[in-house]
């Protein structure tokens, strides 16, 4: 299981990529865009993951421009 915890800047930022994330924890991340994940022109699939207390000026947990995002069976909590 991947954990992205308390990072400054997006926990992950794929650009023009296909990314599949399963069973990850994103917690306490902050960024200008997409506290947990920012994606540009990619294909992003996230399943079975948890987002907790991620903050951003745009797209609290997830921010995307262009491309596609599919979120399946995930939990999002604000603490």
ROVO-49229 format. One record per atom (N, C-alpha, C, CB): x, y, z; residue number from 1; atom name. Coordinates in nm, 2 decimals. Glycine has a CB too. Layout:
      X      Y      Z num atomo
      X      Y      Z NUM    CA
...
end
This chain:
      X      Y      Z num atomo
   0.08  -0.12   0.00   1     N
   0.00   0.00   0.00   1    CA
   0.09   0.12   0.00   1     C
  -0.10   0.00   0.12   1    CB
   0.06   0.21  -0.09   2     N
   0.14   0.34  -0.10   2    CA
   0.08   0.44   0.00   2     C
   0.14   0.40  -0.24   2    CB
   0.16   0.52   0.06   3     N
   0.12   0.63   0.15   3    CA
   0.18   0.76   0.11   3     C
   0.14   0.59   0.30   3    CB
   0.10   0.86   0.09   4     N
   0.15   0.99   0.06   4    CA
   0.10   1.08   0.17   4     C
   0.09   1.05  -0.08   4    CB
   0.19   1.11   0.27   5     N
   0.15   1.18   0.39   5    CA
   0.23   1.31   0.41   5     C
   0.17   1.08   0.51   5    CB
   0.16   1.41   0.45   6     N
   0.22   1.54   0.49   6    CA
   0.32   1.59   0.39   6     C
   0.27   1.53   0.62   6    CB
   0.29   1.60   0.27   7     N
   0.38   1.66   0.17   7    CA
   0.35   1.80   0.14   7     C
   0.38   1.57   0.04   7    CB
   0.44   1.88   0.11   8     N
   0.42   2.02   0.06   8    CA
   0.43   2.01  -0.09   8     C
   0.52   2.13   0.12   8    CB
   0.33   2.05  -0.16   9     N
   0.33   2.03  -0.31   9    CA
   0.25   1.90  -0.32   9     C
   0.47   2.02  -0.37   9    CB
   0.19   1.89  -0.43  10     N
   0.10   1.77  -0.46  10    CA
   0.17   1.64  -0.43  10     C
   0.05   1.78  -0.60  10    CB
   0.09   1.55  -0.37  11     N
   0.15   1.42  -0.33  11    CA
   0.19   1.34  -0.46  11     C
   0.04   1.33  -0.26  11    CB
   0.13   1.37  -0.57  12     N
   0.17   1.31  -0.70  12    CA
   0.12   1.40  -0.82  12     C
   0.12   1.17  -0.72  12    CB
   0.20   1.42  -0.92  13     N
   0.16   1.50  -1.03  13    CA
   0.20   1.44  -1.17  13     C
   0.22   1.64  -1.02  13    CB
   0.11   1.34  -1.22  14     N
   0.14   1.29  -1.35  14    CA
   0.10   1.39  -1.46  14     C
   0.06   1.16  -1.37  14    CB
   0.19   1.39  -1.56  15     N
   0.16   1.48  -1.68  15    CA
   0.17   1.39  -1.80  15     C
   0.27   1.60  -1.69  15    CB
   0.07   1.40  -1.89  16     N
   0.06   1.32  -2.01  16    CA
   0.09   1.17  -1.98  16     C
   0.15   1.37  -2.11  16    CB
   0.03   1.12  -1.88  17     N
   0.06   0.98  -1.84  17    CA
  -0.07   0.90  -1.81  17     C
   0.16   0.97  -1.72  17    CB
  -0.06   0.77  -1.82  18     N
  -0.17   0.68  -1.77  18    CA
  -0.12   0.63  -1.63  18     C
  -0.20   0.57  -1.87  18    CB
  -0.20   0.66  -1.53  19     N
  -0.17   0.62  -1.39  19    CA
  -0.28   0.55  -1.33  19     C
  -0.13   0.75  -1.31  19    CB
  -0.25   0.43  -1.27  20     N
  -0.35   0.36  -1.19  20    CA
  -0.30   0.35  -1.05  20     C
  -0.37   0.21  -1.25  20    CB
  -0.39   0.39  -0.96  21     N
  -0.35   0.39  -0.81  21    CA
  -0.46   0.31  -0.74  21     C
  -0.35   0.54  -0.75  21    CB
  -0.41   0.21  -0.66  22     N
  -0.50   0.12  -0.59  22    CA
  -0.45   0.11  -0.45  22     C
  -0.50  -0.03  -0.66  22    CB
  -0.55   0.12  -0.35  23     N
  -0.52   0.10  -0.21  23    CA
  -0.42   0.20  -0.15  23     C
  -0.47  -0.03  -0.19  23    CB
  -0.42   0.33  -0.20  24     N
  -0.33   0.43  -0.15  24    CA
  -0.39   0.51  -0.04  24     C
  -0.27   0.51  -0.26  24    CB
  -0.31   0.57   0.05  25     N
  -0.36   0.67   0.15  25    CA
  -0.29   0.80   0.12  25     C
  -0.32   0.62   0.29  25    CB
  -0.37   0.91   0.10  26     N
  -0.33   1.04   0.08  26    CA
  -0.37   1.12   0.20  26     C
  -0.38   1.11  -0.05  26    CB
  -0.28   1.17   0.28  27     N
  -0.32   1.24   0.41  27    CA
  -0.23   1.36   0.44  27     C
  -0.31   1.14   0.52  27    CB
  -0.30   1.47   0.47  28     N
  -0.22   1.59   0.51  28    CA
  -0.14   1.66   0.41  28     C
  -0.14   1.56   0.63  28    CB
  -0.17   1.64   0.28  29     N
  -0.09   1.70   0.17  29    CA
  -0.15   1.84   0.14  29     C
  -0.09   1.61   0.05  29    CB
  -0.06   1.94   0.10  30     N
  -0.11   2.07   0.06  30    CA
  -0.04   2.11  -0.07  30     C
  -0.08   2.17   0.17  30    CB
  -0.11   2.19  -0.15  31     N
  -0.05   2.24  -0.28  31    CA
  -0.14   2.35  -0.33  31     C
  -0.04   2.12  -0.38  31    CB
  -0.09   2.42  -0.43  32     N
  -0.17   2.52  -0.49  32    CA
  -0.29   2.46  -0.57  32     C
  -0.09   2.61  -0.58  32    CB
  -0.26   2.35  -0.64  33     N
  -0.36   2.27  -0.71  33    CA
  -0.35   2.12  -0.68  33     C
  -0.34   2.29  -0.87  33    CB
  -0.46   2.07  -0.63  34     N
  -0.47   1.93  -0.60  34    CA
  -0.38   1.89  -0.48  34     C
  -0.43   1.85  -0.72  34    CB
  -0.43   1.90  -0.36  35     N
  -0.35   1.87  -0.25  35    CA
  -0.29   1.73  -0.25  35     C
  -0.44   1.88  -0.12  35    CB
  -0.37   1.63  -0.29  36     N
  -0.32   1.50  -0.30  36    CA
  -0.26   1.46  -0.44  36     C
  -0.43   1.40  -0.27  36    CB
  -0.34   1.50  -0.54  37     N
  -0.29   1.47  -0.68  37    CA
  -0.33   1.58  -0.78  37     C
  -0.36   1.33  -0.73  37    CB
  -0.24   1.62  -0.86  38     N
  -0.27   1.71  -0.97  38    CA
  -0.23   1.64  -1.10  38     C
  -0.19   1.84  -0.96  38    CB
  -0.32   1.64  -1.20  39     N
  -0.29   1.56  -1.32  39    CA
  -0.32   1.65  -1.44  39     C
  -0.38   1.44  -1.33  39    CB
  -0.23   1.64  -1.54  40     N
  -0.24   1.72  -1.66  40    CA
  -0.25   1.63  -1.78  40     C
  -0.13   1.82  -1.68  40    CB
  -0.36   1.63  -1.86  41     N
  -0.37   1.56  -1.99  41    CA
  -0.35   1.41  -1.98  41     C
  -0.28   1.62  -2.09  41    CB
  -0.37   1.35  -1.87  42     N
  -0.35   1.21  -1.85  42    CA
  -0.47   1.13  -1.83  42     C
  -0.25   1.18  -1.74  42    CB
  -0.46   1.00  -1.81  43     N
  -0.57   0.91  -1.78  43    CA
  -0.54   0.86  -1.63  43     C
  -0.58   0.79  -1.88  43    CB
  -0.62   0.90  -1.54  44     N
  -0.60   0.87  -1.40  44    CA
  -0.71   0.78  -1.35  44     C
  -0.58   1.00  -1.32  44    CB
  -0.68   0.67  -1.29  45     N
  -0.77   0.58  -1.23  45    CA
  -0.73   0.56  -1.09  45     C
  -0.79   0.45  -1.31  45    CB
  -0.82   0.58  -0.99  46     N
  -0.79   0.56  -0.85  46    CA
  -0.90   0.47  -0.79  46     C
  -0.78   0.70  -0.77  46    CB
  -0.86   0.37  -0.72  47     N
  -0.95   0.28  -0.66  47    CA
  -0.91   0.23  -0.52  47     C
  -0.98   0.15  -0.75  47    CB
  -1.01   0.21  -0.43  48     N
  -0.98   0.16  -0.30  48    CA
  -0.89   0.24  -0.22  48     C
  -0.93   0.02  -0.31  48    CB
  -0.89   0.37  -0.24  49     N
  -0.79   0.46  -0.17  49    CA
  -0.86   0.56  -0.07  49     C
  -0.71   0.55  -0.28  49    CB
  -0.78   0.62   0.01  50     N
  -0.84   0.71   0.11  50    CA
  -0.77   0.84   0.10  50     C
  -0.82   0.65   0.26  50    CB
  -0.85   0.95   0.11  51     N
  -0.81   1.09   0.10  51    CA
  -0.85   1.15   0.23  51     C
  -0.86   1.17  -0.02  51    CB
  -0.75   1.20   0.31  52     N
  -0.79   1.26   0.44  52    CA
  -0.71   1.39   0.46  52     C
  -0.76   1.16   0.56  52    CB
  -0.78   1.50   0.49  53     N
  -0.72   1.63   0.52  53    CA
  -0.62   1.68   0.42  53     C
  -0.65   1.62   0.66  53    CB
  -0.65   1.67   0.29  54     N
  -0.57   1.73   0.19  54    CA
  -0.63   1.86   0.15  54     C
  -0.56   1.63   0.06  54    CB
  -0.54   1.96   0.13  55     N
  -0.59   2.10   0.11  55    CA
  -0.52   2.16  -0.02  55     C
  -0.56   2.19   0.23  55    CB
  -0.59   2.24  -0.09  56     N
  -0.54   2.31  -0.21  56    CA
  -0.62   2.43  -0.24  56     C
  -0.53   2.22  -0.33  56    CB
  -0.56   2.53  -0.30  57     N
  -0.64   2.65  -0.35  57    CA
  -0.74   2.61  -0.45  57     C
  -0.55   2.76  -0.40  57    CB
  -0.71   2.51  -0.53  58     N
  -0.80   2.45  -0.64  58    CA
  -0.79   2.30  -0.63  58     C
  -0.75   2.51  -0.78  58    CB
  -0.91   2.24  -0.62  59     N
  -0.91   2.09  -0.62  59    CA
  -0.86   2.03  -0.49  59     C
  -0.84   2.04  -0.74  59    CB
  -0.92   2.05  -0.38  60     N
  -0.88   2.01  -0.25  60    CA
  -0.79   1.88  -0.25  60     C
  -0.99   1.98  -0.17  60    CB
  -0.85   1.77  -0.29  61     N
  -0.77   1.64  -0.30  61    CA
  -0.72   1.61  -0.44  61     C
  -0.86   1.52  -0.25  61    CB
  -0.81   1.63  -0.54  62     N
  -0.77   1.60  -0.68  62    CA
  -0.79   1.72  -0.77  62     C
  -0.84   1.48  -0.73  62    CB
  -0.70   1.76  -0.85  63     N
  -0.71   1.86  -0.95  63    CA
  -0.67   1.80  -1.08  63     C
  -0.63   1.99  -0.91  63    CB
  -0.75   1.83  -1.19  64     N
  -0.71   1.78  -1.32  64    CA
  -0.74   1.88  -1.42  64     C
  -0.78   1.65  -1.35  64    CB
  -0.66   1.89  -1.53  65     N
  -0.69   1.97  -1.64  65    CA
  -0.66   1.89  -1.77  65     C
  -0.59   2.10  -1.64  65    CB
  -0.77   1.87  -1.84  66     N
  -0.76   1.78  -1.96  66    CA
  -0.75   1.64  -1.91  66     C
  -0.63   1.81  -2.04  66    CB
  -0.76   1.54  -2.00  67     N
  -0.76   1.40  -1.97  67    CA
  -0.88   1.35  -1.90  67     C
  -0.64   1.37  -1.89  67    CB
  -0.87   1.24  -1.84  68     N
  -0.98   1.18  -1.77  68    CA
  -0.94   1.13  -1.63  68     C
  -1.04   1.06  -1.85  68    CB
  -1.04   1.13  -1.54  69     N
  -1.02   1.08  -1.40  69    CA
  -1.14   0.99  -1.37  69     C
  -1.01   1.20  -1.30  69    CB
  -1.10   0.87  -1.32  70     N
  -1.20   0.77  -1.27  70    CA
  -1.17   0.74  -1.12  70     C
  -1.21   0.64  -1.36  70    CB
  -1.27   0.76  -1.04  71     N
  -1.25   0.74  -0.89  71    CA
  -1.35   0.63  -0.85  71     C
  -1.26   0.87  -0.80  71    CB
  -1.30   0.52  -0.80  72     N
  -1.38   0.40  -0.77  72    CA
  -1.36   0.36  -0.62  72     C
  -1.36   0.29  -0.86  72    CB
  -1.47   0.34  -0.55  73     N
  -1.46   0.29  -0.41  73    CA
  -1.36   0.35  -0.32  73     C
  -1.44   0.14  -0.42  73    CB
  -1.35   0.49  -0.32  74     N
  -1.26   0.56  -0.24  74    CA
  -1.33   0.63  -0.13  74     C
  -1.18   0.66  -0.33  74    CB
  -1.26   0.67  -0.03  75     N
  -1.31   0.75   0.09  75    CA
  -1.24   0.88   0.09  75     C
  -1.30   0.67   0.22  75    CB
  -1.32   0.99   0.12  76     N
  -1.27   1.12   0.13  76    CA
  -1.32   1.18   0.26  76     C
  -1.31   1.21   0.01  76    CB
  -1.22   1.22   0.35  77     N
  -1.26   1.27   0.48  77    CA
  -1.18   1.40   0.50  77     C
  -1.23   1.17   0.59  77    CB
  -1.25   1.50   0.56  78     N
  -1.19   1.62   0.60  78    CA
  -1.18   1.63   0.75  78     C
  -1.28   1.74   0.54  78    CB
  -1.06   1.65   0.80  79     N
  -1.04   1.66   0.94  79    CA
  -0.99   1.79   0.98  79     C
  -0.95   1.54   0.99  79    CB
end
